[in-house]
Structure formats: structure tokens, C-alpha cells
Amino acid sequence: MESTWGICEHEDSDIYRQTIGEYSRVTREQLITLLGKHNTKQDILKVFSDFDLHQTGCITIDEFANMLAKLQIAVDRKYLRGIFRTINLTKSGTIHAEEFVHFINPQLA
């Protein structure tokens, strides 16, 4: 099933959780690097807007995949949704601006 659908069958496994944690850490670090010295909430929201390609106020899973590609983070498809879920705290299916800010700097959210 994994090779057909790109879905990890063992999302509860320790290895899966560790991999998601590592990808999430790298994603956060790349976003912080992209921000550089410009790390206010407004700066983070500007970066969010840049990745919100359709300007809907939310980042979809496809926009998220595009964001990772632009950050030059190669992710196996089977881990994409897991990383997305670590940011999408409300479980709405999209990443909202406040969730994005919280992911980068929880103190600003």
C-alpha cells in the first residue's frame, strides 16, 4: 500500500515520529534562515503570504509542498502530511497565519 499511495502505514512508529520531528526541525531552521534578522511577527506574516500562493489566508498541502521545495528540503511524499500536521495545530486541513507564526516563533503567536 505504501508504494502505491505514498502513505506511511506506520504513522505511530517511533521511526516515523522521529523522521517527522527531524523534517519539522529542518523546516523551521530554514524558515528562520530565510527571515534572517527580520524576525518580527510582521516579517513572518510576509513570508507566510509569499508561500500562500492563492492568497486565501491559508497554506494548503500543495502550497506547503511548494514551500518545502523552495526551501530546498527534499521530503519523501509519505512524510509530507505528517510534517504539515505538526504545524496545523487546529487540524483544519490548512495552515493559518497564526499557526505559521507559532511554528517559527511561539513567543510571537
Order of alpha helices (4+ residues) and beta strands (2+ residues): alpha-alpha-alpha-beta-alpha-alpha-beta-alpha
